[in-house]
Amino acid sequence: MKYIPQSEQDRSDMLETIGVDSIEDLFSAIPKNYRCPEQIDYPQAQSESELRDQFKGLSDLSESPQLSFAGCGIYQHEIPSIVPFLTQRSEFATSYTPYQPEVSQGSLQCIFEFQTLACQLTEMELSNASLYDGATALGEAALMALRIKKKSKAKILVSSALHPFYREVLETYCEAFLDRFEWLPLDGNSLDLAALEKKIESADLLITQSPNVFGSIENEARIGEIKKTSDALWITSCMEPFFWGAFRGPGAFGADIVTAEGQSFGNKAFLGGSSFGIFCCKNEFLRNLPGRLVGETLDQNGDRAFTLTFATREQFIRRGRATSNICTNNNLNMLAGLIHMLCLGRQGLREVALQSISKTQYLRRSLSKISGLKLTKDPVFNEFCIESPLTGDELVERLSQEGVIPGVSLGRFKEEWKHKLLIHVSERHRLEHLDRLCTLIQKSL
């Protein structure tokens, strides 16, 4: 049954219609000694996330619970129930690309609002309507930068701390240019800035990721300063957009193109998706931007309206000269992200980010006291690496038997990383969850 709100006037009109003076009179047939007391001793109100935990605790009594600290590009966050409720409405769930603006103002306005929020988050000037995911957005960004440079032998510098899945997608998109790629070395778990300084002068394109595959936050302020010494275009990628709830967007440091994985906003971690990609850039690159772009205009009556704009960049207008082959973008997933962001607001985004930081630091301090574990001192957001005498796969296997997924073993990507375990913490985790993880890791060593 749908909830229909009532105002005082609504209630007054209904009582007048049925000829009753008050709501109390509706129950006059029930003897007073059988009615509920005026003051009922209800339990203290709980937030939506606390209520979910309570019911999950009841369900765990009959099945084996799973507490997960896995991240590495796909993250679990508390998603308000209003998000799936609204996205499942038929107006959104069944709509196709809004080619007819006169009958698609709702969808177009949603896309426009998303573009606005994406620009505010990243501190960039321009955003498209979304792409498939963070990895394909990075691939599109690289192709876009190469079009802008118009060089047959462009030199491309890429951080070796780029997520291996992103690297695979990037190499697929840029298969014809792989001989131009140079992978920059690392200093610990972060980009080696000294190596970048030496190589940037002759580079045409720089690709970084922050936080990177190890969870470390790159020094984007310093990268921006180094980038100014050359004509290279700087693309930066982010797997966790809640990061910008507490930190400055890359646009503040001079990034030319910013891409991100949007799954954390409004989309559950379900078999790697569903997802959408965030893609922002400087205004001067508008003609090379891939994907849909919604603009604000005036209709024939002079009222505010929205429409697809600069569509000659797209494949349905000029396929042979299009900036990208992407057609229908991930609009429904993007809408879920938009609703989630609007529900949280600026303060809510910051609160989620700060909770992630606080709980991550609590867990790092606790794990650092366990003999045999190695932790770096790199700045992190909501994810960090530990090294242990056991391989990451062994830790995952042992703790899974206790109903806990301790993280992602980085050995799945490279043999040299086999003793690294990447642990993710978010606002969903309680302190008792973090303490339990520490106890189980210590017990397993």
C-alpha positions in Angstrom: 0.0 0.0 0.0 1.3 3.4 -0.9 1.6 6.0 1.8 -0.6 9.1 1.2 0.3 12.0 3.4 -2.5 14.1 5.0 -2.5 17.7 6.1 -4.6 19.1 9.0 -6.9 20.5 6.3 -7.3 17.1 4.6 -8.3 15.5 7.9 -10.7 18.3 8.8 -12.4 18.0 5.3 -12.7 14.2 5.6 -14.3 14.5 9.1 -16.7 17.1 7.9 -17.7 14.9 5.0 -18.6 11.9 7.2 -20.2 14.1 9.9 -17.8 13.4 12.7 -16.3 16.1 15.0 -13.0 14.5 15.8 -10.8 11.5 15.1 -11.5 10.3 18.7 -15.2 10.0 17.7 -14.3 7.4 15.1 -13.4 5.0 17.8 -16.3 5.7 20.2 -17.7 2.2 19.7 -14.6 0.7 21.3 -14.8 0.8 25.2 -12.0 3.0 26.6 -10.5 0.2 28.7 -9.8 -1.7 25.5 -8.0 1.1 23.8 -4.2 1.7 23.7 -2.9 4.1 26.4 -2.2 7.6 25.1 1.5 7.1 25.9 2.9 3.9 24.5 6.4 2.9 25.6 7.9 2.5 22.1 11.6 1.6 21.8 14.0 4.5 20.8 13.8 5.5 17.2 16.6 4.1 14.9 18.1 5.2 11.7 17.4 3.2 8.5 20.9 1.6 8.6 20.5 0.7 12.3 17.1 -0.9 11.6 18.5 -2.9 8.8 21.3 -4.2 11.1 18.7 -5.2 13.7 16.7 -7.3 11.2 19.9 -8.7 9.7 20.9 -9.8 13.1 17.6 -11.7 13.5 18.1 -13.3 10.1 21.7 -14.3 11.0 20.3 -16.5 13.7 19.1 -18.9 11.1 22.0 -18.7 8.6 25.7 -18.0 8.5 26.4 -14.3 8.4 29.0 -12.7 6.0 30.9 -9.6 7.1 32.7 -8.1 4.1 35.7 -5.8 3.9 36.1 -6.4 0.2 36.5 -3.3 -2.1 39.1 -2.8 -4.7 36.9 -0.8 -7.1 33.4 -1.9 -6.1 32.2 -0.7 -2.7 29.3 -1.3 -0.3 27.5 1.7 1.2 24.2 2.4 2.9 21.7 3.2 0.2 18.5 4.9 1.3 15.3 2.9 0.5 14.0 5.9 -1.5 16.7 5.3 -4.2 15.4 2.0 -5.5 11.8 3.1 -4.9 12.1 6.1 -7.2 14.3 4.5 -9.9 11.8 1.6 -10.2 9.1 4.0 -11.3 8.0 3.3 -14.8 8.7 6.8 -16.0 12.4 6.2 -15.4 12.8 2.4 -15.7 11.3 2.1 -19.2 12.4 5.4 -20.8 14.9 5.4 -23.7 17.3 8.1 -24.9 15.3 11.4 -24.7 15.6 12.4 -28.3 12.2 14.3 -28.1 12.8 17.0 -25.5 9.1 18.1 -25.6 8.1 14.8 -24.0 11.3 14.1 -22.0 11.8 17.0 -19.7 11.8 14.9 -16.6 14.6 12.6 -17.8 16.6 15.5 -19.3 16.4 17.6 -16.1 17.7 14.6 -14.1 20.7 14.3 -16.4 21.3 18.0 -16.2 21.2 17.9 -12.4 23.6 15.0 -12.4 26.0 16.9 -14.7 25.8 19.8 -12.3 26.6 17.7 -9.2 29.5 15.9 -11.0 31.1 19.2 -11.8 30.7 20.4 -8.2 32.3 17.2 -6.9 35.2 17.2 -9.2 35.6 21.0 -9.4 35.6 20.7 -13.2 33.7 22.8 -15.8 31.9 20.2 -17.9 30.3 16.8 -17.4 28.6 14.4 -19.7 25.5 12.3 -19.0 27.6 9.4 -17.7 29.4 6.4 -19.3 29.4 2.7 -18.7 31.7 2.6 -15.7 35.0 4.0 -14.4 37.3 1.9 -16.5 35.6 2.6 -19.8 35.4 6.3 -18.9 39.2 6.2 -18.5 39.6 4.5 -21.9 37.4 7.2 -23.5 39.4 9.9 -21.8 42.7 8.6 -23.2 41.2 8.5 -26.7 39.8 12.0 -26.2 43.2 13.4 -25.1 44.9 11.8 -28.1 42.4 13.4 -30.4 43.1 16.8 -28.8 46.9 16.4 -29.1 46.7 15.3 -32.8 50.1 13.7 -32.6 51.0 10.6 -34.5 53.7 9.7 -31.9 52.2 11.0 -28.6 54.0 9.9 -25.5 51.7 8.6 -22.7 52.8 8.3 -19.1 50.7 6.0 -16.8 51.0 5.4 -13.1 51.9 1.8 -12.2 49.5 2.1 -9.3 46.5 2.1 -11.7 44.0 -0.7 -10.9 44.9 -3.7 -13.1 41.4 -4.0 -14.4 41.5 -0.3 -15.5 44.9 -1.0 -17.1 43.4 -3.9 -19.1 40.4 -1.7 -20.3 42.8 1.2 -21.1 45.0 -1.1 -23.2 42.0 -2.4 -25.0 40.8 1.0 -25.9 44.3 2.2 -26.9 45.4 -1.0 -28.6 46.8 0.9 -31.6 48.9 3.1 -29.3 50.4 0.6 -26.8 54.0 1.3 -28.1 53.6 4.9 -26.8 52.8 3.9 -23.2 55.4 4.3 -20.4 54.5 3.0 -17.0 55.9 5.2 -14.2 57.6 3.5 -11.2 56.2 3.6 -7.7 57.7 5.0 -4.4 56.2 2.5 -1.9 52.5 2.3 -2.8 52.3 5.7 -4.6 53.5 7.3 -7.8 57.3 8.2 -7.8 57.1 12.0 -8.2 60.8 12.3 -8.8 60.5 10.0 -11.8 57.5 11.9 -13.0 59.5 15.2 -12.9 62.2 13.7 -15.1 59.8 12.4 -17.7 57.0 14.9 -17.9 58.7 17.4 -20.2 58.6 15.1 -23.2 55.2 13.7 -22.4 51.9 14.5 -24.1 49.5 12.6 -21.8 49.7 11.7 -18.1 47.3 9.2 -16.4 47.0 8.8 -12.7 44.6 7.3 -10.2 43.7 8.5 -6.7 43.1 6.7 -4.4 45.0 4.0 -6.3 44.9 0.2 -6.4 46.6 0.1 -3.0 44.2 2.6 -1.4 46.9 5.3 -1.2 46.0 8.9 -1.9 48.3 10.4 -4.5 49.7 13.9 -4.0 47.5 15.6 -6.7 48.6 19.1 -5.6 52.2 18.2 -6.4 51.3 16.3 -9.6 49.5 19.4 -10.7 52.6 21.6 -10.1 54.8 19.1 -12.0 52.3 18.9 -14.9 52.4 22.7 -15.4 56.1 22.4 -16.5 54.9 20.7 -19.7 52.2 20.7 -22.3 50.9 17.3 -21.3 47.2 16.7 -20.7 46.5 15.2 -17.2 43.8 12.6 -16.8 43.0 11.4 -13.3 40.8 8.5 -12.4 39.0 7.7 -9.1 37.3 4.5 -8.1 35.5 5.9 -5.0 33.7 9.2 -5.6 32.8 9.5 -1.9 36.5 10.5 -1.6 35.5 14.0 -2.9 33.1 14.4 0.1 36.2 15.2 2.2 38.9 16.1 -0.3 39.3 18.7 -3.0 38.3 17.7 -6.5 41.1 17.2 -9.1 40.0 20.3 -10.9 41.4 22.4 -8.1 44.9 21.1 -8.9 44.7 21.6 -12.7 43.5 18.2 -14.0 42.3 18.4 -17.6 40.0 15.3 -17.6 38.5 13.6 -14.6 36.9 10.1 -14.7 35.4 8.1 -11.9 33.5 4.9 -11.1 30.0 6.0 -9.9 28.8 2.7 -8.4 29.2 3.9 -4.8 26.4 6.4 -5.4 23.1 4.6 -5.3 24.1 1.2 -6.9 24.7 -2.0 -4.9 27.8 -4.1 -5.2 26.2 -6.9 -7.1 28.5 -9.2 -9.2 30.6 -6.2 -10.1 27.7 -3.8 -10.9 25.4 -2.2 -11.8 27.4 0.9 -12.4 28.0 4.1 -14.3 31.0 6.2 -15.2 31.6 9.9 -14.3 33.4 11.9 -17.0 34.3 15.6 -16.5 36.7 18.0 -18.4 37.5 21.6 -19.1 35.1 23.6 -21.3 37.7 24.0 -24.0 37.5 20.3 -24.8 33.7 20.3 -25.3 33.8 19.3 -29.0 35.8 16.2 -28.1 33.7 15.1 -25.2 32.2 11.6 -25.6 28.7 10.7 -24.7 25.4 12.5 -24.2 25.3 16.2 -23.1 22.2 17.9 -21.8 22.0 21.7 -21.8 19.6 24.3 -20.4 17.6 26.5 -22.8 14.3 28.3 -23.1 11.2 26.9 -24.8 8.9 28.8 -27.2 7.1 30.3 -24.2 10.3 31.6 -22.7 10.3 29.0 -19.9 13.3 27.0 -18.6 13.7 23.8 -20.5 16.4 21.1 -21.2 17.6 19.4 -24.4 20.4 17.3 -25.8 23.0 19.6 -27.1 26.2 19.5 -29.3 24.8 16.3 -30.6 26.9 16.4 -33.8 29.7 14.8 -31.7 27.6 11.6 -31.4 27.4 8.5 -33.4 23.7 8.8 -34.2 24.4 12.0 -36.1 27.8 11.5 -37.7 28.9 7.9 -37.1 32.2 8.2 -39.0 33.3 11.3 -37.2 31.8 10.7 -33.8 33.9 11.2 -30.6 32.7 7.8 -29.3 30.7 4.8 -30.2 28.7 4.9 -26.9 25.0 5.1 -27.6 22.5 4.6 -24.7 24.4 5.5 -21.6 23.8 4.1 -18.1 21.0 6.6 -17.4 19.1 4.5 -14.9 22.2 3.8 -12.8 23.2 7.4 -13.0 19.7 8.4 -11.8 20.2 6.1 -8.7 23.5 7.9 -8.1 21.8 11.3 -8.4 19.0 10.5 -6.0 21.5 9.1 -3.5 23.7 12.3 -3.7 20.6 14.5 -3.3 19.4 12.5 -0.3 22.7 13.0 1.4 23.3 16.6 0.4 26.7 18.3 0.8 26.8 17.6 4.6 25.8 14.0 4.2 28.5 13.3 1.6 31.0 14.8 3.9 29.7 12.7 6.9 30.0 9.4 4.9 33.5 10.4 3.9 34.6 11.4 7.4 33.1 8.2 8.9 35.1 6.2 6.4 38.3 8.0 7.2 37.8 7.7 11.0 37.0 4.0 11.0 39.8 3.2 8.5 42.3 4.9 10.8 40.9 3.1 13.8 41.4 -0.2 12.0 44.9 0.7 10.9 46.0 1.5 14.4 44.5 -1.7 15.7 46.2 -3.9 13.0 49.5 -2.1 13.5 49.7 -3.6 17.0 49.6 -7.2 15.6 53.0 -8.8 15.4 53.9 -10.0 11.8 51.8 -7.5 9.9 53.3 -4.7 7.9 51.4 -1.5 7.1 52.7 1.5 5.1 52.3 5.1 6.3 50.8 6.3 3.0 47.7 8.6 3.4 44.6 6.6 2.7 40.8 7.2 2.5 38.7 4.1 3.1 41.0 1.3 1.9 44.6 0.2 2.7 47.0 -2.6 2.3 48.5 -5.0 4.9 51.3 -7.5 4.3 51.5 -10.7 6.3 53.5 -13.9 6.4 50.4 -15.6 4.9 49.4 -14.9 1.4 46.3 -12.8 0.9 44.5 -15.8 -0.5 45.3 -17.8 2.7 44.0 -15.0 4.9 40.8 -14.8 2.9 40.3 -18.5 3.0 40.8 -18.8 6.8 38.6 -15.8 7.7 35.9 -16.8 5.3 35.4 -19.9 7.4 34.6 -17.6 10.3 32.0 -15.7 8.3 34.3 -12.7 7.4 35.6 -11.7 4.0 38.7 -9.7 5.2 39.4 -8.0 1.9 40.8 -8.6 -1.6 44.0 -10.5 -2.1 46.1 -8.4 -4.6 47.9 -11.6 -5.5 45.1 -12.3 -8.0 46.7 -9.4 -10.1 50.4 -9.9 -9.7 52.6 -12.7 -8.1 54.7 -10.0 -6.4 51.7 -8.8 -4.5 50.6 -12.2 -3.2 51.2 -11.2 0.5 49.2 -8.0 0.2 45.6 -7.8 1.3 43.5 -4.8 0.5 41.0 -3.9 3.3 38.0 -1.6 2.7 36.1 0.2 5.4 32.9 2.3 5.0 30.1 3.9 7.1 28.4 0.5 7.1 31.0 -1.0 9.4 30.6 -0.7 13.2 33.5 -0.6 15.7 32.6 -4.2 16.8 33.0 -5.3 13.2 36.5 -3.8 13.0 37.5 -5.3 16.4 36.2 -8.7 15.2 38.4 -8.5 12.0 41.5 -7.7 14.1 40.8 -10.6 16.5 40.4 -13.0 13.6 43.5 -11.8 11.7 45.6 -12.1 14.9 44.2 -15.6 15.5 45.0 -16.7 12.0 48.7 -15.7 12.0 
